[in-house]
Structures are given as structure tokens and as C-alpha cells.
Amino acid sequence: AVCPGTFDPVTYGHLDVIGRASAMYVAVIVGVVNLPWRKGNTLFTVEERVAFVQNATSALPNIEVEPFSSLLVEFARTRGAMAIIKGLRAISDFEYELEMNQLNRRQAPDIESVYLMASPKYSFLRSSGVKELATFGGEIEDLVPDEVARHLKERLGR
């Protein structure tokens, strides 16, 4: 399976979905979007984001982390994935993911999209919210791994 995202930065919500997917599939490739279309410029480089995810998932033996710059279904196909794993937090996520699912199915009907509901304690968690908290000195240690929190404070702290 492929678990894609921008991961700018990776949060405990992302890691919850990745960990749950790792229990469901023999191998999970975490695909880090190199040049996100929808979200514009990223705070962290793709190399930094890949390293953050690798470090945070190092205890999971069936996780690989790779950047990609192609269509998601192309990336999934080249990696031999049969499924795309996504997390859902709210209705707004569902609307976007329903549209993406339909587009992906047109391109690759053999690759199934699988959605995991956010765990309740992470249902509010968004990378953009974490970045805003970090910018204004808010507490983020319980939202992201320590390494990520340090880098966010260095880069964004006022």
C-alpha cells in the first residue's frame, strides 16, 4: 500500500494512520509529495520531510519512505501497490477525497483507495494548524515528534 501526503510537517495524526496501515499491509510506502499542487510551497524541503517521516517510523519494519513527483496512481503502480491509504478527519476531507478517488479510479481502476477514520484525539490535527501554533509560540510537543517540534520552533518561532 501507499500512504501519500505532503507531511509539511508530519504530525502524530499522520503517524497514527501510517502505524495503523502498517498493521494492515505487508509493506507500506509513505509517499512524500515533492511538489504539492494543491498546497503550494512547503516550509520544509522534500529531503527534510522524508527524514522526519523516516525517523518517526523507524520502529515499524514494514515502512519505506520515498519522495514522488508524479501522479499518485503512477507512483503506486511503479511501487507495486494495490491500495492507497488516506486518513479522514471531517466532512471537508471526505468531499475532497471522494473527488480524488473518482479521478484515481479512472486512471487506475486496479488500485483501491482505503480510508482510515482519524483517531478521536487527532481528528482536529492539521499541519497548517501546527505551523500557526509554532509561529506564535504555542505548545506543539504533543502534536508532532520532538525533532519536528524543534525544527518548527527554529524556523517559525518569533
C-alpha positions in Angstrom: 0.0 0.0 0.0 1.0 3.6 -0.5 0.2 6.3 2.1 0.7 9.6 0.4 1.0 13.1 1.8 2.8 16.4 1.9 3.8 15.8 5.6 4.8 19.5 6.0 5.3 18.7 8.8 4.5 15.1 9.8 2.1 15.1 12.8 1.0 12.4 15.2 -2.2 12.2 13.2 -0.2 11.2 10.1 1.8 8.8 12.2 -1.4 7.2 13.6 -2.7 6.5 10.1 0.7 5.2 9.0 1.0 2.9 12.0 -2.5 1.5 11.6 -1.8 0.9 7.9 1.4 -0.9 8.7 -0.6 -3.3 10.8 -2.9 -4.0 7.8 -0.4 -4.4 5.0 2.8 -6.3 4.5 4.5 -3.2 3.2 3.6 0.4 3.3 5.4 3.0 1.2 4.9 6.5 2.6 5.0 8.7 -0.4 6.1 12.3 0.3 4.8 14.6 -2.3 7.8 16.6 -3.7 5.9 19.4 -5.4 2.4 19.7 -4.0 -0.1 21.1 -6.5 -2.8 22.0 -4.0 -0.8 23.4 -1.1 1.8 25.5 -2.9 5.3 25.9 -1.4 6.3 23.8 1.6 8.0 25.0 4.7 10.4 22.1 4.7 12.3 20.6 1.7 11.3 17.2 0.5 14.5 15.8 1.9 13.7 17.2 5.4 10.1 15.8 5.2 11.3 12.4 4.2 13.9 12.4 7.0 11.2 13.4 9.6 8.9 10.6 8.5 11.8 8.0 8.4 12.9 8.9 11.9 9.3 8.9 13.2 8.6 5.5 11.7 11.9 3.8 12.3 10.4 1.3 14.7 8.0 0.0 12.0 9.9 -2.6 9.9 7.5 -2.6 7.0 7.6 1.1 6.3 9.5 2.7 3.4 9.6 6.4 2.8 10.1 7.9 -0.6 9.5 11.2 -2.3 7.5 11.4 -5.5 6.7 14.0 -8.2 4.2 12.1 -10.4 0.5 11.2 -10.3 -0.2 9.3 -7.2 -1.6 6.3 -9.1 1.6 6.2 -11.3 3.7 6.2 -8.1 1.6 3.5 -6.6 1.7 1.4 -9.8 5.5 1.7 -10.1 5.9 0.6 -6.5 3.6 -2.4 -7.0 1.0 -1.1 -4.6 -2.6 -2.4 -4.7 -4.0 0.3 -2.3 -3.8 4.0 -1.5 -4.3 4.7 2.2 -5.7 8.0 3.3 -6.9 9.4 6.7 -10.2 11.2 7.0 -10.9 13.7 9.7 -14.0 15.6 8.7 -16.7 16.1 6.0 -14.4 18.5 4.2 -11.8 15.7 3.9 -14.4 13.4 2.6 -15.6 15.7 -0.1 -12.1 16.3 -1.4 -11.1 12.6 -1.1 -14.3 11.4 -2.9 -13.4 13.6 -5.9 -9.7 12.3 -5.8 -10.9 8.7 -5.5 -13.1 9.0 -8.6 -10.2 10.6 -10.6 -7.8 8.0 -9.4 -10.2 5.1 -10.3 -10.4 6.5 -13.9 -6.6 6.4 -14.2 -6.0 3.1 -12.3 -9.1 1.0 -11.6 -6.9 -1.8 -10.2 -5.6 0.4 -7.3 -8.1 0.6 -4.5 -8.4 3.7 -2.2 -8.8 2.8 1.5 -9.8 5.4 4.1 -9.0 5.2 7.8 -11.0 7.5 10.1 -8.8 9.7 12.2 -8.4 8.6 15.8 -10.5 10.9 18.0 -7.5 12.6 19.7 -6.2 13.6 16.3 -9.4 14.4 14.4 -8.6 18.2 14.7 -4.9 18.0 13.8 -3.7 19.7 10.7 -0.1 20.5 9.7 -1.1 24.1 8.9 -2.5 24.5 12.4 0.7 23.2 13.9 2.7 25.7 11.9 0.5 28.5 13.1 0.9 27.4 16.7 4.7 27.2 16.3 4.8 30.7 14.7 3.2 32.3 17.8 4.9 30.2 20.4 2.1 27.7 21.1 2.7 24.3 22.6 3.2 21.7 19.8 5.1 19.0 21.6 2.1 16.7 21.9 1.2 17.2 18.2 4.5 16.4 16.4 7.6 14.4 17.1 10.3 16.2 19.2 12.6 16.6 16.2 9.8 18.2 14.2 8.9 20.5 17.1 12.5 21.7 17.4 12.8 22.5 13.7 9.4 24.2 13.6 10.4 26.5 16.5 13.8 27.3 14.9 12.2 28.1 11.5 9.0 29.8 12.6 9.4 30.9 16.2 9.0 34.7 16.7 
